[in-house]
Amino acid sequence: MRLSTASIILSSRSTAFNGVDYLVEPEYEYDLAGMVVSYRHHDGNSRMHFLANDHLNMLDVCVIWGDSATSKLLHKIDFWNGIFTCNVFTRDSAAWEAFRMEQLSNNHLISDDEAVRRQVKDIAIGDQIRVRGYLASYSSEQGGKRGTSTTRTDTGNGACETLFVEQFEIIQSAVSYWRISMWVSLAILTVGLFLHFRRPYRPY
Protein backbone atom coordinates (compact mmCIF):
# COMPACT_ATOMS: atom_id res chain seq x y z
CA MET A 1 0.00 0.00 0.00
CA ARG A 2 1.21 3.50 -0.71
CA LEU A 3 -0.33 6.40 1.18
CA SER A 4 0.75 10.01 0.66
CA THR A 5 2.73 11.27 3.65
CA ALA A 6 2.19 14.95 2.99
CA SER A 7 -1.12 16.64 3.65
CA ILE A 8 -2.57 17.57 0.31
CA ILE A 9 -5.22 20.26 0.32
CA LEU A 10 -7.74 19.44 -2.37
CA SER A 11 -10.90 21.31 -3.17
CA SER A 12 -14.22 19.94 -2.01
CA ARG A 13 -16.50 18.83 -4.80
CA SER A 14 -20.22 18.47 -5.16
CA THR A 15 -21.66 15.54 -7.05
CA ALA A 16 -25.08 14.05 -7.63
CA PHE A 17 -25.81 10.35 -7.80
CA ASN A 18 -29.11 8.48 -7.88
CA GLY A 19 -30.97 11.73 -7.32
CA VAL A 20 -29.02 12.70 -4.19
CA ASP A 21 -26.55 15.61 -3.86
CA TYR A 22 -23.29 14.88 -2.03
CA LEU A 23 -20.38 16.93 -0.78
CA VAL A 24 -17.06 15.09 -1.06
CA GLU A 25 -14.15 16.51 0.92
CA PRO A 26 -10.76 15.05 -0.13
CA GLU A 27 -7.95 14.75 2.43
CA TYR A 28 -5.11 12.68 0.94
CA GLU A 29 -4.17 11.12 -2.35
CA TYR A 30 -4.37 7.36 -2.03
CA ASP A 31 -2.84 4.48 -3.95
CA LEU A 32 -3.60 0.97 -2.69
CA ALA A 33 -2.39 -2.36 -4.04
CA GLY A 34 -3.28 -5.58 -2.26
CA MET A 35 -5.05 -8.92 -2.31
CA VAL A 36 -8.78 -9.18 -1.71
CA VAL A 37 -9.67 -11.34 1.31
CA SER A 38 -13.31 -10.31 1.68
CA TYR A 39 -15.79 -7.83 0.27
CA ARG A 40 -19.39 -6.69 0.43
CA HIS A 41 -21.32 -5.03 -2.38
CA HIS A 42 -23.80 -2.38 -1.31
CA ASP A 43 -27.19 -1.50 -2.67
CA GLY A 44 -27.95 2.08 -1.71
CA ASN A 45 -31.68 1.33 -1.82
CA SER A 46 -31.63 -1.15 1.05
CA ARG A 47 -31.02 -1.28 4.78
CA MET A 48 -28.77 1.23 6.52
CA HIS A 49 -27.47 2.81 3.33
CA PHE A 50 -31.01 3.75 2.35
CA LEU A 51 -31.66 5.25 5.78
CA ALA A 52 -28.45 7.26 5.52
CA ASN A 53 -29.26 8.36 1.96
CA ASP A 54 -25.94 6.82 0.93
CA HIS A 55 -25.84 5.68 -2.69
CA LEU A 56 -22.17 6.51 -3.32
CA ASN A 57 -20.79 3.61 -1.27
CA MET A 58 -20.65 0.85 -3.87
CA LEU A 59 -18.37 -1.66 -2.18
CA ASP A 60 -16.50 -2.41 1.01
CA VAL A 61 -13.35 -4.38 0.28
CA CYS A 62 -10.86 -5.80 2.76
CA VAL A 63 -7.34 -6.23 1.39
CA ILE A 64 -3.99 -7.41 2.73
CA TRP A 65 -0.44 -7.00 1.45
CA GLY A 66 3.18 -7.67 2.33
CA ASP A 67 4.19 -10.68 4.41
CA SER A 68 0.58 -11.27 5.49
CA ALA A 69 -0.51 -11.85 1.89
CA THR A 70 2.24 -14.40 1.23
CA SER A 71 2.02 -16.29 4.52
CA LYS A 72 1.74 -20.07 4.14
CA LEU A 73 -0.69 -20.03 7.07
CA LEU A 74 -3.08 -17.51 5.52
CA HIS A 75 -5.62 -20.26 4.72
CA LYS A 76 -6.07 -20.79 8.46
CA ILE A 77 -7.48 -17.27 8.90
CA ASP A 78 -11.12 -16.38 8.16
CA PHE A 79 -12.08 -12.95 6.82
CA TRP A 80 -15.57 -11.56 6.29
CA ASN A 81 -17.21 -8.19 5.83
CA GLY A 82 -20.08 -6.91 7.94
CA ILE A 83 -22.14 -3.93 6.86
CA PHE A 84 -19.25 -1.55 7.61
CA THR A 85 -16.50 -3.76 9.01
CA CYS A 86 -13.84 -6.29 8.06
CA ASN A 87 -13.60 -9.16 10.53
CA VAL A 88 -10.65 -11.48 11.13
CA PHE A 89 -10.66 -14.75 13.09
CA THR A 90 -8.46 -17.79 13.58
CA ARG A 91 -7.96 -20.49 16.20
CA ASP A 92 -4.41 -21.09 14.99
CA SER A 93 -1.87 -19.22 17.16
CA ALA A 94 0.95 -19.62 14.63
CA ALA A 95 -1.22 -18.16 11.85
CA TRP A 96 -2.15 -15.23 14.05
CA GLU A 97 1.48 -14.55 15.01
CA ALA A 98 2.44 -14.52 11.33
CA PHE A 99 -0.34 -12.07 10.46
CA ARG A 100 0.15 -8.31 10.79
CA MET A 101 -2.97 -6.20 11.28
CA GLU A 102 -1.18 -3.11 9.95
CA GLN A 103 -1.04 -4.94 6.61
CA LEU A 104 -4.84 -5.04 6.38
CA SER A 105 -7.29 -2.32 5.47
CA ASN A 106 -11.04 -2.17 5.04
CA ASN A 107 -11.92 0.30 2.30
CA HIS A 108 -15.28 1.95 1.67
CA LEU A 109 -15.17 2.55 -2.08
CA ILE A 110 -17.30 5.43 -3.33
CA SER A 111 -17.76 6.71 -6.87
CA ASP A 112 -20.16 8.60 -9.10
CA ASP A 113 -18.59 7.06 -12.22
CA GLU A 114 -20.71 4.26 -13.69
CA ALA A 115 -17.71 2.74 -15.49
CA VAL A 116 -15.82 2.39 -12.21
CA ARG A 117 -18.90 1.00 -10.48
CA ARG A 118 -19.18 -1.70 -13.16
CA GLN A 119 -15.50 -2.60 -12.79
CA VAL A 120 -15.67 -3.28 -9.06
CA LYS A 121 -18.49 -5.78 -9.56
CA ASP A 122 -15.99 -8.23 -11.06
CA ILE A 123 -13.77 -8.71 -8.01
CA ALA A 124 -13.34 -12.06 -6.31
CA ILE A 125 -11.56 -13.38 -3.24
CA GLY A 126 -7.85 -13.72 -4.01
CA ASP A 127 -7.76 -11.06 -6.73
CA GLN A 128 -4.85 -8.65 -6.67
CA ILE A 129 -6.20 -5.15 -7.16
CA ARG A 130 -4.96 -1.58 -7.41
CA VAL A 131 -7.19 1.33 -6.45
CA ARG A 132 -6.27 4.98 -6.91
CA GLY A 133 -8.09 8.11 -5.86
CA TYR A 134 -8.21 10.05 -2.61
CA LEU A 135 -9.22 9.53 0.96
CA ALA A 136 -12.27 11.65 1.64
CA SER A 137 -15.19 12.29 3.92
CA TYR A 138 -18.59 12.77 2.32
CA SER A 139 -22.10 13.78 3.28
CA SER A 140 -25.53 14.39 1.81
CA GLU A 141 -28.57 16.45 2.68
CA GLN A 142 -30.81 14.66 5.19
CA GLY A 143 -28.14 11.99 5.51
CA GLY A 144 -25.17 11.26 7.70
CA LYS A 145 -21.52 12.11 7.20
CA ARG A 146 -18.82 9.45 6.81
CA GLY A 147 -15.21 10.26 7.57
CA THR A 148 -12.03 8.37 6.80
CA SER A 149 -8.98 7.00 8.55
CA THR A 150 -5.64 8.47 7.49
CA THR A 151 -3.31 6.17 9.43
CA ARG A 152 -2.43 2.47 9.48
CA THR A 153 -2.25 2.20 13.27
CA ASP A 154 -5.84 2.94 14.31
CA THR A 155 -8.38 0.24 15.19
CA GLY A 156 -12.07 -0.11 15.91
CA ASN A 157 -14.86 2.23 14.83
CA GLY A 158 -13.65 4.80 12.29
CA ALA A 159 -10.50 2.88 11.35
CA CYS A 160 -11.66 2.21 7.78
CA GLU A 161 -10.48 4.12 4.73
CA THR A 162 -13.13 5.92 2.69
CA LEU A 163 -11.81 6.14 -0.84
CA PHE A 164 -13.23 8.16 -3.71
CA VAL A 165 -12.16 5.96 -6.62
CA GLU A 166 -10.73 7.46 -9.78
CA GLN A 167 -9.07 4.30 -11.13
CA PHE A 168 -9.73 0.64 -10.35
CA GLU A 169 -7.80 -2.30 -11.76
CA ILE A 170 -7.71 -6.05 -11.20
CA ILE A 171 -3.98 -6.65 -11.63
CA GLN A 172 -4.26 -10.42 -11.44
CA SER A 173 -7.34 -12.56 -11.04
CA ALA A 174 -7.42 -15.22 -8.35
CA VAL A 175 -6.43 -18.73 -9.36
CA SER A 176 -7.60 -21.42 -6.98
CA TYR A 177 -8.22 -25.15 -7.09
CA TRP A 178 -11.90 -24.42 -6.49
CA ARG A 179 -12.10 -22.05 -9.44
CA ILE A 180 -10.15 -24.41 -11.71
CA SER A 181 -12.34 -27.38 -10.75
CA MET A 182 -15.47 -25.30 -11.33
CA TRP A 183 -14.44 -24.50 -14.92
CA VAL A 184 -13.32 -28.09 -15.57
CA SER A 185 -16.68 -29.38 -14.32
CA LEU A 186 -18.53 -26.87 -16.49
CA ALA A 187 -16.50 -27.92 -19.53
CA ILE A 188 -17.24 -31.62 -18.89
CA LEU A 189 -20.96 -30.87 -18.48
CA THR A 190 -21.02 -28.85 -21.72
CA VAL A 191 -19.28 -31.61 -23.68
CA GLY A 192 -21.60 -34.24 -22.15
CA LEU A 193 -24.72 -32.29 -23.13
CA PHE A 194 -23.37 -31.72 -26.63
CA LEU A 195 -22.67 -35.44 -27.16
CA HIS A 196 -26.04 -36.38 -25.67
CA PHE A 197 -28.02 -34.21 -28.08
CA ARG A 198 -25.83 -35.18 -31.03
CA ARG A 199 -26.70 -38.86 -30.63
CA PRO A 200 -29.46 -40.09 -32.98
CA TYR A 201 -32.91 -40.40 -31.47
CA ARG A 202 -33.85 -43.97 -30.55
CA PRO A 203 -37.45 -44.57 -29.49
CA TYR A 204 -37.98 -47.27 -26.88
N, C-alpha and C positions, 0 to 999 in steps of 0.2 A: 504494500500500500504506500502511496506517496501523498502526503498532505502538506500543503503550503505552510511554511513556518512563519511567514510574514503576514501581518494583518493586511488584508487587501480591501480597501473601501470601494465597494461597488454600489451603483445606484439601485434603489428599489425599483421594482417594475410591477405594473398592474397587468393582469391577464384575466381573461374570461374563459371558463370551460364548463360545458354542460349547463349553461345558463346561470352560472354563479361567477361573481367578480372576486378575484383574489389579489392580495398584496403580497408579493414575494420579496423578502429582504435578504439579499446575499451577504455572507460573512467571509467565506474563504473559498478560493479555488480548490477543487478536489479531484484527485485522480486515483482511482481504486482498481487494483488488479488482484483477483483472488479466486478461490474455488468455492462454488456454491455447495453448502451443506444442508440448507433448508430454505424454504421460501413460502410466501403466502400471497396469492393474488387478491386484490381488493375490488369489490364492486361498490362504487360510491352510492348506489341506490339501496343499500341494505345495511342493517344493523347500526353500529356506532358511527360509521362514516356518514350515513344518511343523517343521523341526528346532529352530527357536527358540521353538516353541509360541506363535507370534504370529498370532492370528486377528483382532486389532483393526485392523491396518493394511489398509485396504480399497483404497487408491489412492495412488499417487505422482503428483503433478501439477506440472508445471513451467510457471510463468506469468511473463509480462513485463508491464511497464507503462511509463508515461511516454513519453519520446522514443523509446525502443527499440521500443515497440509501434506507433508511428506512422511509423517510418522507411520510406522508399520503397525501401530496399535490404534490407528484412527477408527478402524471398523468396530472397535469396542466401545465407541462413544456414540450416543444418540443425540441428534439435534432435531428440534422442531420449532416452528413459529406459532406463537399465539396471535392474538389480534394485533398487538403492538410489540411483541417481545420475541427474542430468540432464546430458546432454552437448551441447556446442555446437561447431560446426565450420563454417568457411567458407574458401574460397580467395581471396575477394574482400577486398582490403585496405581499400577504401573502406567496405564493409559492416561490417567489423570495427571500424573507427575510429568509425563512427556508433553502434555498439552499446555499451551500458553494462552491465557485469556486475552492478553494484549494483542494476540494475533487473530482475533475474531472481531467482527463488527456486524451489527444489525443495521441495515440501511433502509430507510423509508424513501423509496424512489418516487418522485413527483415529476410530472411533465404535462404540458399543454400541447405537445407535438404528437399527432396521431401516428406518425411513422415510428417514433420511438416507442410509443405504447404498444404497437404491434410487435416490435422487436422483442420486448421483454417477455412476451407471452410464450416464447420458444424455449425458455431456459429449463434446465433439468438438473437434478442433483448430480454433482460431479463435474458440471461444466466449469471451465475456466473463463471468467468474464473480465472485461475492462469497462469501467464506467467513468465518464468524465463530465464535469459540470461544476457546481458550486454548492457548498453547504449553505443552507438558508433556513430561516424561519418563514412561516407563511400564515395568513389568516384570511377570513372571509367575513362579509357582513352576516350577522345573525349566526355566526359559527365560532368555533374556538380558534385558538392560536397554537400552532405547534412550533417548538423551537428545535434546536439541534445541538448535539455534542460537538465540541471542537478539540477534544483530547482523547488519547487512547487509554488513559488511566482511570476514567470514571466508571462507575458501575451503578446498577439499579435504575430506577425511574429517571428518564431524561438522558440516559447514556447512549442512546441511538443517534446515528447520523441521519439527518434529513437532507437529501440530495436532489437538487433540481438538475435533471439529466439533460445534457446537451448532446452527448454521444454514448451509445451503448453498443458493445461488441461481444459476441461469444468467440473468444480466441480459439478455444478447442472444446469440442463437444465431449461429453462423458462417454467413455467406453467401459462397459461392465459386462461380466458374464451374463447377468440377467438380460441386459439389452441385446447382446449377441444372440442368446438363446431365443429371445422373443422373435427376432427377425428370421432366424433359422426355422423356427416353428411355423411362422407365417408363410415362408417360402415353401415348406413341405406341404402345408395345407393347400396353398394355391396350386401347386403341381398336382396334388392328389385330386382336387376338384376338376382341374383341366382334363386329366386322364379319364376321370369318371364320366364326364359328359362327352368325351370324344369316343368312348366305346359305343359300338352299335347297339341299338335298342333290341332287347330280347324279351318278348312277352313270355310269361310263365303260365 
